[in-house]
Amino acid sequence: MAKQPAAYPFPYSKAAQLDSRINIARPVIDQTLAPIVDAYPLPEELDLDFMHGVTAKEDNEAFVCTNAQSIIKSVPHLKHTEHFIPGCGGNRIVLSVIAPQAPTSATLPALYRIHGGGMIAGDRFAGLTELLDLLKCIECVEYRLAPENRAPGPADDCYAGLVWMSEKATSLGIDPAGIVVWGVPSGAALAAVLCLMVRDRKAPAIPIKAQMFISPMLDDRCQSVSDRQFEYGSPWCGVSDCMAWAHVTGEGRGSDEVSLYQAPSRAKDLSDLPPAYIDTAECEVFRDHAVLYAPKMLRCGSTCELHIWPDAFHLFDGVDNLDVPLIHAAIEARQTWVRRMMQPIGIDGDSNLLL
């Protein structure tokens, strides 16, 4: 069993006062959120053995079993199907399609979900449950992980899955013009790269409907103000982020060797992209990555809705909580945007999810 490295020793909500390494002013976590973030301290330094042990479900007490069976059991109106397709490098990619047992239409819009985990951990079922409240069904892809498979390998897997989905849309019950790409942290980076690949390769022929980034991990250089503010004393801090990017990009991290298909913040031209929703917390390392990406999209003529949630921490809104207005407001804003993106193409309550 992988041994868990030492957790951060201070409450995150009090890190600025207690951690002597923090010598730059930064926003303070909202006191209504403090009990949530302080309850789960994480290690600063990434331990691949531990993270891969969690991913591999190796008798790890910290692992909560989430798979297709456990998810579908809670939502009996949905069905799950696995598909195995060839990847760009001859590897095999697995996709899960979660769809209605009784769809309202022969072709439904689809949410193409890319999981998080820093591109070094996680699988297509991680963090999926909360999305089932947003849509009646979903489709998701599982990609190869770093450091064994460095960028752009994970993005190539996601691209192959998207092309396959678009080509097989009719048999899958999907409207190929109604695909929304969704990603959380590292999944958001892959979603952004995926949209750039689709634009530059001009395939699939039918454009992606929209793209959604939640706390996006966009920049391997890790030199923004928020990178410095939250280098320490934050869930997924700057130390973790730099280590993850080094696993993803190799020794070239932070140099001119990194391309836009490895780290999407490297893209200079963000024109002709699908409408975007970018969502980040004020008290997290990824804040300025998102803040810089959104206006670049606007300057290039693409459209973007940007949310920065005040006094909130990384992935603060993973589970809805009506007792915490900020969490509920963030989830409601996300739901409203997705429904608006899908409504014009005739959605009537159902959609598909690819993982």
Secondary structure as UniProt FT lines:
FT   HELIX           12..14
FT   HELIX           15..18
FT   TURN            20..21
FT   TURN            31..33
FT   HELIX           34..38
FT   HELIX           48..56
FT   TURN            61..62
FT   HELIX           68..74
FT   TURN            76..77
FT   STRAND          78..86
FT   TURN            88..89
FT   STRAND          92..100
FT   STRAND          108..114
FT   TURN            118..120
FT   TURN            124..127
FT   HELIX           129..133
FT   STRAND          138..142
FT   TURN            146..148
FT   TURN            151..152
FT   HELIX           153..167
FT   HELIX           169..172
FT   STRAND          174..183
FT   HELIX           186..201
FT   STRAND          210..214
FT   TURN            220..221
FT   HELIX           225..229
FT   HELIX           238..249
FT   HELIX           250..252
FT   TURN            253..254
FT   TURN            256..257
FT   TURN            260..262
FT   HELIX           264..266
FT   STRAND          276..283
FT   TURN            285..286
FT   HELIX           287..299
FT   TURN            300..301
FT   STRAND          304..313
FT   TURN            314..317
FT   TURN            322..323
FT   HELIX           325..342
FT   HELIX           343..345
FT   STRAND          352..354
//
